[in-house]
């Protein structure tokens, strides 16, 4: 009888301790990254400089840099070749660097849609009225068809307005810009920006990938480098090299 009693008592003790042991094994949830309310930069047409639905502090900083509204005042000369040189991927440029670069405009493309930096969304009722203009420049006209040589410079919505363009019809605006600068040498002044989102599509980062055949293709390159001039705060059509 004593043996049965002891066995029952031991079983009860094990059952009592089991939940405690299991609770100890459960991993603690990782603390969520808390993104503070956007207090950086200035909003544009109701879109804060940090954009919308920012995933983390890294994306927040990227959006704020994309949405800078201050014109460069002391830009330093830089070349297309320097921007796209793989040796300059790290440790040479910073987002605080003010530059001017002269390049041959190979194409003028629509900017991304949607993009959190512009608070845009493809969801029903989402806004679509803010969009960058994406300009591909190269060092020489002979490179115009080679995407792996493309350096990107961008007009952002607030600078489109400053430049006098009307974005109420985005495609008409893009075509107007294209008619003014495509196939010409243009001097662009603005801020350096490392767009880490496009590292996997950059020749300087993924040199062994094929060139993209179609817009939207994955695992291929459509640009030379993640470094851009973004935003452009002034541009001038020039003659000569």
C-alpha positions in Angstrom: 0.0 0.0 0.0 2.8 2.4 0.9 4.4 1.6 -2.5 1.2 2.6 -4.3 0.9 5.7 -2.3 4.5 6.8 -3.0 4.1 6.1 -6.8 0.9 8.2 -6.9 2.7 11.0 -5.0 5.6 10.9 -7.4 3.3 11.0 -10.4 1.5 14.0 -9.0 4.8 15.8 -8.4 6.0 15.2 -12.0 2.7 16.5 -13.4 3.0 19.6 -11.3 6.6 20.3 -12.4 6.1 19.5 -16.1 4.3 22.8 -17.1 7.1 24.7 -15.3 9.8 22.9 -17.3 8.0 23.4 -20.6 7.5 27.1 -19.8 11.3 27.4 -19.3 12.0 25.9 -22.7 9.9 28.4 -24.6 12.1 31.0 -26.2 11.5 34.5 -25.2 10.0 36.7 -28.0 12.4 39.0 -29.7 11.8 42.6 -28.8 10.1 44.6 -31.6 12.0 47.4 -33.1 10.1 50.6 -32.2 10.2 53.2 -34.9 9.7 56.7 -33.4 7.2 59.1 -35.1 8.8 60.8 -38.0 10.4 64.1 -36.9 13.1 64.3 -39.6 12.9 66.3 -42.7 9.8 68.0 -44.0 6.6 66.4 -45.3 5.5 66.9 -48.9 1.8 66.9 -49.8 1.0 65.1 -46.7 3.7 62.4 -47.0 6.3 62.7 -44.2 10.0 62.5 -45.1 10.3 59.1 -43.5 7.5 57.8 -45.8 4.9 55.2 -44.8 5.0 51.7 -43.3 8.7 51.9 -42.6 10.0 48.4 -41.7 12.9 49.5 -39.6 15.3 52.3 -38.7 17.5 51.5 -41.8 14.6 51.9 -44.2 13.5 55.1 -42.3 16.9 56.7 -42.8 16.9 55.7 -46.5 13.5 57.3 -47.0 14.5 60.5 -45.2 17.6 60.8 -47.4 15.6 60.2 -50.5 13.2 63.0 -49.4 15.7 65.7 -48.7 14.4 69.1 -49.6 17.6 71.1 -49.2 19.6 71.9 -52.3 23.3 71.2 -52.4 25.4 74.3 -52.0 29.0 73.1 -52.4 28.9 70.0 -54.7 32.1 68.4 -55.6 32.8 67.0 -59.1 32.6 63.3 -59.5 32.5 61.1 -62.6 30.2 58.4 -63.7 33.2 56.0 -63.7 33.9 56.8 -60.0 30.4 56.3 -58.9 30.1 52.8 -60.5 33.6 51.6 -59.6 33.2 48.5 -57.4 36.2 49.7 -55.4 34.1 52.6 -54.2 31.1 50.5 -53.0 32.2 51.0 -49.4 34.2 53.5 -47.4 34.5 56.2 -50.1 31.1 57.9 -50.4 28.5 58.9 -47.8 24.9 60.1 -48.0 26.1 63.5 -46.8 28.3 64.0 -49.8 27.2 66.8 -52.2 28.2 66.1 -55.8 27.8 67.1 -59.4 28.2 64.7 -62.2 28.0 65.1 -66.0 26.7 62.1 -67.9 25.0 61.0 -71.1 21.3 60.3 -70.5 20.6 56.8 -71.8 17.0 56.6 -70.7 14.3 58.2 -68.6 12.2 55.6 -66.8 9.2 55.6 -64.4 10.2 55.5 -60.8 9.1 52.6 -58.5 5.4 52.2 -57.7 4.6 51.7 -54.9 7.4 53.0 -52.8 7.2 53.7 -49.0 9.3 56.9 -49.4 6.5 58.4 -51.4 3.7 56.9 -49.2 2.2 55.2 -52.3 0.3 51.9 -52.3 -1.4 49.6 -54.8 -4.1 48.7 -52.3 -7.6 50.0 -53.0 -7.7 53.6 -52.0 -3.9 53.9 -51.7 -2.3 57.1 -53.0 -0.4 57.0 -56.3 0.2 60.7 -56.9 3.8 60.8 -55.8 6.4 59.2 -58.0 10.1 59.7 -58.8 11.6 60.0 -62.3 14.4 57.5 -62.8 17.2 58.6 -65.0 20.0 56.3 -66.3 23.2 58.0 -67.2 26.4 56.6 -68.6 29.9 58.0 -69.2 29.8 57.8 -73.0 27.0 57.4 -75.7 28.5 54.1 -76.7 27.4 52.7 -73.3 23.7 53.7 -73.7 22.5 50.2 -74.4 24.5 48.5 -71.6 22.5 48.4 -68.4 25.5 47.2 -66.4 27.0 50.7 -67.0 23.9 52.6 -65.8 24.3 55.1 -62.9 20.9 56.2 -61.6 20.0 59.8 -60.7 16.5 60.6 -59.6 14.0 63.5 -59.6 11.8 63.2 -56.5 8.3 64.7 -56.3 9.3 67.7 -54.3 12.1 68.5 -56.8 9.9 67.8 -59.8 7.8 70.7 -58.5 10.8 72.9 -57.9 12.0 72.2 -61.5 8.6 73.4 -62.7 7.2 70.1 -63.8 3.5 69.3 -63.4 3.0 65.8 -62.1 -0.8 65.8 -62.2 -0.3 63.6 -65.3 2.8 61.6 -64.3 3.4 59.9 -67.7 3.0 63.2 -69.6 5.6 64.7 -67.2 8.0 61.8 -67.6 7.7 62.1 -71.4 8.4 65.8 -71.2 11.5 65.3 -69.1 12.6 62.6 -71.5 12.2 64.9 -74.5 14.3 67.5 -72.8 17.3 65.4 -71.6 17.4 61.9 -73.2 20.4 61.5 -75.6 22.1 64.6 -74.2 24.9 65.3 -71.8 23.5 66.7 -68.6 25.1 68.1 -65.4 23.3 66.8 -62.4 23.9 68.2 -58.9 22.6 66.5 -55.7 23.1 64.2 -52.8 24.8 60.8 -52.9 22.6 57.9 -51.8 23.3 54.2 -51.3 20.1 52.4 -52.2 20.7 49.1 -50.5 17.3 47.8 -51.7 18.9 47.4 -55.2 22.1 45.7 -54.2 21.1 42.4 -55.8 20.5 44.1 -59.1 23.9 45.9 -59.3 26.8 44.9 -61.4 29.3 46.1 -58.8 27.8 43.8 -56.2 26.7 40.8 -58.3 29.2 40.8 -61.2 28.3 37.2 -62.2 24.6 37.7 -62.7 23.2 38.1 -66.3 21.8 41.3 -67.5 18.0 41.7 -67.1 16.1 41.1 -70.3 12.8 42.5 -69.2 11.6 45.0 -66.7 10.9 43.3 -63.4 13.1 40.3 -63.9 14.8 38.9 -60.9 18.3 37.6 -60.2 19.8 39.8 -62.9 21.4 43.3 -63.2 19.8 46.4 -64.5 22.2 48.9 -63.0 25.9 49.4 -62.3 25.9 50.2 -58.6 23.6 50.9 -55.6 25.1 54.4 -55.4 22.9 57.1 -56.9 22.6 60.8 -57.0 19.2 61.1 -55.2 17.7 63.5 -55.0 18.9 65.7 -57.9 18.5 69.3 -56.8 19.7 71.0 -60.0 20.4 70.0 -63.6 21.7 71.7 -66.7 22.1 70.5 -70.3 25.7 70.9 -71.4 27.7 70.6 -74.6 30.9 68.8 -75.0 32.4 66.0 -72.8 
